[in-house]
Amino acid sequence: MPSAGIIVIGNEILSGKVQDTNSPYLCRELRILGVDVERIEVIPDDVETIARDVRRMSQAYDFVFTSGGIGPTHDDLTMDGVARAFSTPIERSESIVGRLQRAVAGDLNDSQLKMADVPKGASLVDVGDLWFPVVIFENVHIFPGIPELLRKKFESIRTRFRGVPILLKRVFVKRRESDIAESLNELLAEFPELMLGSYPRVGEEAFHVILTLESRDAGYLQGALDSLIRRLPPESVHKVE
């Protein structure tokens, strides 16, 4: 299945001043589409660091998504980092300049023009009612850090990312994790390709553990679910979703 890596760029994330919500969003959406996110990295606003990690992830994964660092200020260095990763120069996109001029309805200052600088050869994809396009260089998709803008941009190009969707079943169990661990081990021995998660819950009165069963094969998933239910102690299942 297609694989992906996510790079979150910004000193504000590393300092704790801003909480990253973009990588969880991308993970959820890509999983629905059948793309396996295999790595998330949070890095500072540093051109060399951006270039190094973009280059490495581009070689390792089918898709790379960057978040942050594409605005008009001094610390917006993502475009420079991506360009350096691929040893290509930065060039001013006349297409983006035109969009900027239409957006501000006047002359552009240097900071605004900086937003039109992209790696030479990058693809530009229009995004509905947003004036700034999605910038794509090879397999690297460059997104803003503002969550609302990132989500709009991702929605506009989500059909580009398609694998076999992962199907999910949740089992809410009344017993403690230690009470059912042996049953889970036996289940995995029977269904070795099953993606099984076990998540204890604290403070819940109705159940103590949420089990997640995932597979791209509906029949395999249902067989594993049926086997799990048979293995669990009687009256231990609160509900199945």
N, C-alpha and C positions, 0 to 999 in steps of 0.2 A: 504494500500500500504506500501511497505518497507519504513522505516524511517532512517535518518542518522544524525549524528552529526560530526562536523569538529573541530579539535583542531589545531590551528596554534601556534607553539612553537618557541620562540626566543626573546631575549632582543632587538635584532636589529629591530624587527617589532614594539615593544612597544615604542622604543625610536625614531621612525620615520626615522632611518638611511636606512632602506630597506622597500619598499612597498610590501605588500602582494598581489600577483596575483594568488596564488594557490587556495584560497577558492572561489573566483569568478569562476575560471575554473571548479573546482569540482562541484559547484552549477549548472552551466550550463549543464555539462555533465550528472550529476545524474538526473536532471530534464528531459532531453531527454530520459533517460532510465526508467523513471517512479518512481524514488526514491525521496521521500520528505525530503529535508534538513530542519531540524527543529531548529538547533542551530549551531552557529559558535562562538568559543571562542579563544581569543588570550592570551597566557599565557607566563610567563618568563621561562628561563632555570633553573628550580628548580625541583628537583626530587619529593619532597612532593606534590607540586602543580600539576605536571604532573600525579602522581599516583592518586591523589584525583579526578581530572577531567576525566581521562581515566576511572576510576572505575565507576564514576557516569554516564558518557555517555554510557558506555558499557551496563549498566543495563537499560538505558532509551531508547536506539535506536537499530535498527536491525544492522546497520553498523556504525562503527566509523572510521574516517580517521584522522591520525595525519600528520602534515607537519613540517619538520625541526628537527634538533638535533640528526642526526644519523651519523655524520662524525667522524674524528679521534681526535678532539680537546677536551680540558677540559670542554667546555660548551655543548658538545654533550651528553645529558643526557636522551634522549627519551627512549632508550632501558631499562635503569635502572628504569625509571619511570613506564613504562608499566609492567615490572617484579614486581615492588613493588605493583602496582595496583591489581595484581592477586596473590600476596604472593607466587611467584615462583622465584627461583634463576636465576641468569644470568649464562649462560654456553657458552663456546667457541665452535662455530660451525666449525667442521673440513671441512665441505663442503665449507663454505665461506673462510676458510684459504686456501684451495686448489685453489679456484677461484682467491683469491688475489695473490697467488704465480704465477699463470699463467699470471695475469694481469701485475705484475711488473717484472716478469722474474728474480727473485732474492730473497735474504733473506728479511724477513719482520721485520720492527722495531716495537717497542711497540705500537706506535700510529696507525700503520696499523693493527696490530693484534687486537686492541681495536674494530675495525670495524667488527670483526668476533664474538663479544660477543652479544648474543641475549637471550631473555627470554627462559628458558628451556621448550621444548615442542612446540616452535613456528614452523609454517609451512613456508617453503621457496618455492617461485614460480619463476621460471626462466623468464627473461625478454629479449627476442630477443637477440640483440647484446650487451646488458649491462652485465657486469660481476657480478654486485651486484644484488641479487634477491629481490623480494618483500617479506618482512617479515610480517607474519600475526599471531596474537595470539588471539585465540577465534574469536571475531567479530571485532577486532581492526586491521586496515590496516596501517602499518607504512611506510610513504613515506618521501623522502628527501625534503629539503626546496628549492633546486635548481629547478626552474620552468620547465626547459627543461627535467630534469630527472624525475620529478614527472609526467609529461604528458606522457612520454614514458612508465613509469611503470603502470599508470592507464590504458592506452590504451591496455596494454598486458593482463589485467585482467577484463576489463569492462564487459565482458559477465557474470561475476559472479553476477552482480547487475542488476536485471531486475524486473520491475513492469509493470504497464499499462502506456504507455507514455501519457504525457499531451499534448493536442492539443491546438494551440494558433491561435487567430485572432487578428489583430491590426486594429484599426479604427482611422484615423487621422481627427481631427475635427477642423473646422475653428472658432468655438465659444469658449468663455472663459469657464473655469471650472464652475464658478458660474452660467452660463447660462444653463448648462446641468445637474446640480446636481440633480434636481428633477426627470429628466428622468432616471438617473442612479439608484436612489432609487426605482423608480417604476419597473425598470428592475429586480433588485434584489428581489423585492417582488414577481415577477412572476417566476424568476429562482433562487431560494435560494441557490442552489448548485453551481452556477456559481462563478468562481474565477475572480473577476472584479478589474482591476487596472486603475487608472486615473492619468496621469502624465503631468502636465502643462509644456510647453516649452517656454523659453524666447529667443527672438531674431529670431524666425522662422517667416517668412512672410506668408508662404502658409497655416500654421495651428497653433493652439494654444495649443491643448491637444492631447496626444496619449492615447487612451483607449485600454486596453488589456483584452480580454475575453479568459478564459482557462477552459477546461474541459477534462476529459478522455473519454467522450461520444460524438462522432462526431455529432449525431443527436441533442443532447441537445445543443451543442455549436452552431450549425447552426440555431436552433430555437431562441436562445438568440440573435444571431447576427441579424437575420431578425427583431426581435422585437425591438432591439436597433435602427436600421436604421429607422423604422417606427416612433419611439418616438422622434428622433432628429429633430430639426428645419429644414425646407426645405433648400436645398442648403448648408447645414452646413458640409457635409462630403467631405473631400478633397480626400481621397482614403482609400481603405480597402486592407489589406494584410493578 
